[in-house]
């Protein structure tokens, strides 16, 4: 049982980091300087970090929940 919990924890960390990287990569494609005020590089970077954390947290939680639901569906047939 403890091994299963440890494995799920490692999987969750990997999934969270993967979606953080993917979200950051996607957000860097946007020209933030044309949307935000010129010369506010620090604020734009902070906004990107916070937006990355917010989006990646929601997406990775959805993915991990879906994975857990798929694992639990086997109990329906037992």
C-alpha positions, 0 to 999 in steps of 0.5 A: 500500500505504501509503495502505491502511495509513493508511486502515485506521489511521484507520478503527480509531481512529474505530471505537475512539472510537465504541465508547468513546462508545457504551459510556460512554453505555450505562454511564451508564444504570446507577445505580452509587450503588445498587450501590457504596458511597455517597459514593465518586464518584471510585472509581465514575467511575474504575471506569466509565472502566476498564470503558468501556475494557475493554468498548469495546476488546473490542467494537471489536476484534471488529468490526475483526477481523470487518471484516478477515475479510470483506475477506480472504474474497475471497482464497478465490475468487481 
